[in-house]
């Protein structure tokens, strides 16, 4: 069964294209909840007008899709 540490480890593979750092170490993942395969968290970008918003969101969704045991995902 997938756990919070598994999710965070997977999300460290998502790199902010501008700052060249992973989104977890940058503190962009907030309010992470995982309950019976249901994953929910807030992605807090560095600025509201982040030019890489869509790219980062797509990379996050791809990373989460690669995890076994996540049935529902809300960001």
Backbone as a ProteinNet text record, in pm:
[ID]
protein_1_A
[PRIMARY]
XXXXXXXXXXXXXXXXXXXXXXXXXXXXXXXXXXXXXXXXXXXXXXXXXXXXXXXXXXXXXXXXXXXXXXXXXXX
[TERTIARY]
84.8	0	89.2	52.6	129.8	109.6	215.6	208.8	249.5	238	271.1	417.6	507	648.7	670.6	595.3	605.2	562.4	453.8	403.4	506.6	558.3	656.6	783.6	828.9	947.4	924	805.5	774.2	768.1	711.5	699.3	834.1	936.2	1069.2	1126.8	1064.1	1109.5	1055.8	961.5	905.3	991.5	1053.3	1148.4	1088	1099.9	1059.3	1157.1	1107.9	1197.1	1276.6	1223.7	1290.9	1398.2	1364.2	1455.3	1541.9	1509.9	1588.8	1595.5	1488	1477.4	1346.8	1342.5	1219.2	1112.1	987.5	875.7	856	903.5	889.7	986.6	1113.9	1212.4	1185.4	1113.7	1077.5	953	890.4	772.9	646	637.3	521.1	404.1	426.7	320.5	266.4	138.2	73.4	-46.9	-77	-199.8	-218.1	-112.3	-119	-197.1	-296.4	-378.2	-386.5	-369.1	-381.8	-464.7	-579	-670.3	-732.7	-699.5	-757.3	-747	-630.8	-610	-656.5	-713	-756.3	-650.2	-591.7	-484.1	-533.6	-499.3	-539	-426.9	-392.5	-298.8	-311.4	-251.7	-248.4	-109.1	-102.9	23	32.6	125	141.3	262.4	235.9	343.2	416.7	536.8	619.5	555.3	485.4	410.3	281	174.9	48.3	61	151.7	169.4	284.6	311.3	422.1	408.1	509.6	499.1	501.7	539.9	548.5	435.9	331	218.7	166.5	129.1	70.3	169.8	294.5	397	418.6	426.1	445.5	324.7	204.3	83.2	78.9	115.4	117.7	220.8	337.4	441.5	396.9	325.1	272.7	172	78.8	-22.5	42.4	143	213.2	282.4	348.5	418.1	319.5	206.5	106.2	45.9	23.1	-31.5	60.9	190.2	287	289	221.9	216.5	103.1	134.1	30.1	-39.7	-170.6	-245.3	-316.2	-304.5	-378.7	-501.6	-618.8	-743.6	-805	-789.3	-847.7	-745.4	-734.8	-635.5	-698	-682.8	-735.6	-625.9	-600.7	-496.5	-555
-118.5	0	124.7	219.6	343.5	431.2	495.8	584.2	726.4	814.4	955.4	971.5	895.4	904.1	863.9	763.6	722	835	902.4	1013.8	1126.2	1163.4	1271.9	1235.5	1111.9	1068.8	1078.4	1038.2	1045.7	1190.9	1277.8	1419	1490.6	1434.2	1496.2	1483.1	1400.8	1389.2	1501.8	1580.1	1693.3	1815.7	1868.1	1978.1	2106.1	2215.3	2346.5	2383.2	2401.5	2428.4	2558.5	2652.7	2782.1	2777.7	2723.3	2725.5	2600	2497.2	2373.6	2301	2310.9	2239.9	2162.3	2056.6	1977.8	2050	2020.5	2093.3	2060.6	1945.1	1909.2	1991	1994.5	2069.7	2219.6	2265.2	2406.7	2439.2	2337.6	2360.1	2389.8	2340.9	2369.3	2273.7	2165.4	2069.4	2101.6	2133	2172.2	2082.2	2063.7	1995.9	1857.9	1780	1648.1	1552.2	1487.1	1388.1	1262.8	1148.3	1020.3	928.6	884.4	801.8	697.1	572.2	459.9	479.6	520.7	538.1	670.5	755.1	888	989.8	1056.7	1152.1	1292.7	1384.4	1523.8	1612.3	1715.7	1815.7	1942.7	2048.4	2176.4	2195.4	2235.9	2271.7	2423.2	2473.3	2617.5	2661.6	2726	2769.7	2889.6	2914.4	3022.9	3159.1	3176.8	3299.9	3262.9	3339.9	3309.4	3312.4	3393.1	3405.5	3318.5	3210.5	3121.5	3077.6	3104.7	3069.6	2918.7	2841.4	2696.2	2623.5	2695.8	2641.2	2511.6	2516.5	2399.5	2284.4	2317	2212.9	2141	2217.6	2158.1	2072.1	2123	2046	1915.5	1919.9	1797.9	1698.7	1748.7	1661.5	1598.2	1674.8	1621.6	1510.5	1535.5	1434.5	1307.2	1323.6	1208	1128.5	1198	1131	1053.5	1114.6	1047.8	928.4	942	830.8	709.1	731.8	622.3	546.3	599.3	533.1	431	310.3	209.4	237.1	220.9	235.4	368	457.4	584.1	566.8	567.1	547.8	679.3	782.2	913.2	1018.7	1121.2	1225.4	1361.5	1451.3	1587.4	1685	1781.5	1880.3	2018.8
0	0	0	-78.9	-91.4	32.5	75.3	191.4	155.4	251.5	229.8	188.5	250.8	213.4	68	21.5	-118.6	-211.5	-174.5	-255	-259.4	-143.6	-138.8	-215.4	-201.6	-276.6	-426.4	-470.8	-614.1	-660.1	-576.9	-614.9	-617.9	-554.3	-563.7	-704.2	-788.6	-927.5	-1014.4	-961.2	-1035.6	-1006.2	-1110.4	-1097.5	-1154.7	-1079.5	-1129.9	-1242	-1365.3	-1478.5	-1465.6	-1392.7	-1378.4	-1269.9	-1154.3	-1039.9	-1028.4	-1108.7	-1112.7	-978.4	-900.9	-773	-772.3	-690.1	-685.2	-602.7	-634.6	-574.2	-426.9	-382	-240.6	-156.1	-194.9	-115.8	-119.3	-222.6	-231.4	-148.9	-89.5	-5.6	-82.7	-205	-288.7	-263.7	-189.4	-158.4	-19.8	-13.4	112.6	139.9	267.1	311.9	248.8	242.7	180.8	269.6	210.5	280.5	194.6	256.8	188.4	276.2	223.2	300.5	209.3	231.5	155.9	4.8	-42.1	-185.5	-240.8	-156.8	-199.5	-159.3	-258.1	-235.7	-265.4	-175.7	-193.4	-139.8	-214.6	-165.6	-247.8	-195.9	-265	-322.3	-447.9	-512	-509.5	-429	-413.3	-494.9	-606.8	-695.5	-637	-688.3	-634.8	-655.7	-767.5	-793.1	-864.7	-844.6	-913.2	-1065.7	-1116.5	-1261.2	-1311.5	-1242.8	-1278.7	-1424.8	-1507.7	-1649.4	-1674.5	-1573.6	-1589.3	-1516.4	-1480.8	-1405.6	-1467.8	-1594.9	-1660.3	-1669.1	-1699.3	-1711.1	-1577.7	-1470.2	-1337.7	-1300.1	-1323.6	-1291.8	-1370.8	-1498.5	-1580.2	-1527.1	-1488.1	-1433.5	-1301.8	-1219.7	-1093.4	-1122.2	-1212.2	-1245	-1300.8	-1385.3	-1441.2	-1330.3	-1239.1	-1128.7	-1041.4	-1009.4	-925.3	-998.4	-1128.6	-1207.2	-1205.3	-1188.4	-1186.8	-1053.9	-952.7	-822	-818.1	-774	-753	-620.6	-618.1	-493.7	-477.4	-575.5	-571.4	-660.1	-597.9	-671.3	-715.8	-633.4	-662.7	-623.9	-708.1	-685.2	-710.3	-612.5	-624.4	-584.9	-672.8	-647.2	-664.3
[MASK]
+++++++++++++++++++++++++++++++++++++++++++++++++++++++++++++++++++++++++++

